[in-house]
Amino acid sequence: MEYRRLGKAGLKISELSFGSWITFGSQLDVNNVKKCMRAAYDRGVNFFDNAEVYANGVSETIMGEAIKEYRREELVVSTKIFWGGKGPNQEGLSRKHLIEGTRNSLKRLQLDYVDLIYCHRPDPETPVEETVLAMDYIVRSGYALYWGTSEWPWDRIEEAYILAHDYHCIPPSMEQPQYNMLVRERVEKEYLPLYGRYGLGTTTWSPLASGLLTGKYNDGIPEGSRLATVDWLRDVMKRDGMLGEETIDKIRKLSKIAGDLDCTLAQLALAWCLKNPHVSSVITGASSAEQVKENMKAAEVKTRLDKQVMNAIETTLKNKPA
């Protein structure tokens, strides 16, 4: 396992990490979460990702129980704040919700601090200035060590950097965007000026495009699968055209490339994300310890992706941002 710096920050996180989205609390109970986290940790993972909204807080509670088995300094733990409840001040990036949401997350995680904390989405109703000042307070108060954003547009991130500089605040260190073989524009093009200008790090999510890049949807949506049970996710992917025949045809061709490399399609997709030098860590998910073990093999598969293989992948995808 390679450990990469979080952008220009001194913190080092495992190139493959483990997240709790969708699985913790719905598919995995505490015992199975412990097994999955142990499988990841034993293979070099030190970064574990969460959010206040995952399973309405249950995900953080379960992870809080699981991480008791580790020395705190061995782990990099994150959470994300935006959706904390249904009240008028229980969501968004106001100073009130950011501080209260952070304290509530720490209670559920049973931690004094998280290493990374993210503003989970941009908030059009809150000035970026208010958010930057609140995040500066959260870090200076010791509730978190680094702060960042998730799925923010590039210009809003730059505004946060400029405001942080002007107000002598701690600036963001990282962004958590979606990134995979089918979704590339933001990481590879939109954020490109931010990497060199500000040293932005990235912890990317959905490397398997919600399971599409495992090949399990090549012949339709199987009963009991994620897209069969999570209606909103299926609707979003249909809206974005990701379930069309053109995409499935690409995935079938990618499966052949994976076969030639003697790896699974999922391992190929994860390894491909790791080849991007601007990716600090790829957040993986799993519903079993065995799946975790298989995903972690992508760190070795990465070494097999030479120029010839990468060109074959690009020829198949035909979606590299201009």
Number of C-alpha atoms within 10 A of each C-alpha: 15 13 16 18 17 24 23 14 13 9 14 17 23 24 24 32 26 25 23 25 21 17 19 25 21 13 12 20 15 17 11 16 26 20 17 24 25 19 19 24 19 11 17 18 24 22 26 26 23 25 27 26 21 21 17 14 19 19 28 29 21 21 25 19 16 20 20 13 10 11 8 13 9 11 17 19 23 23 25 27 27 23 21 24 16 8 7 8 16 18 19 25 29 21 19 15 21 25 18 16 23 24 17 16 27 21 15 18 27 16 16 11 23 23 20 23 30 25 27 24 18 20 16 9 9 13 12 20 14 15 21 27 19 20 28 21 17 23 20 14 11 13 21 24 16 25 25 24 24 23 16 20 15 18 12 13 24 18 14 24 19 15 19 20 12 9 13 11 20 21 22 25 22 27 27 26 22 22 24 22 19 21 18 17 17 17 23 16 13 14 22 15 13 16 16 12 9 16 17 24 24 27 25 24 24 20 26 23 18 16 15 22 29 20 17 12 16 17 8 10 16 13 9 9 12 16 19 13 13 12 10 10 14 18 13 12 16 12 10 10 12 17 19 11 11 10 16 19 14 17 23 17 15 23 21 14 19 20 13 11 15 12 17 23 24 22 23 30 25 27 25 21 24 22 14 11 9 21 23 27 27 27 25 23 24 23 17 17 18 12 14 21 16 14 22 24 20 25 20 13 21 18 11 15 17 10 9 10 16 14 12 13 20 13 12 16 17 10 13 14 12 6
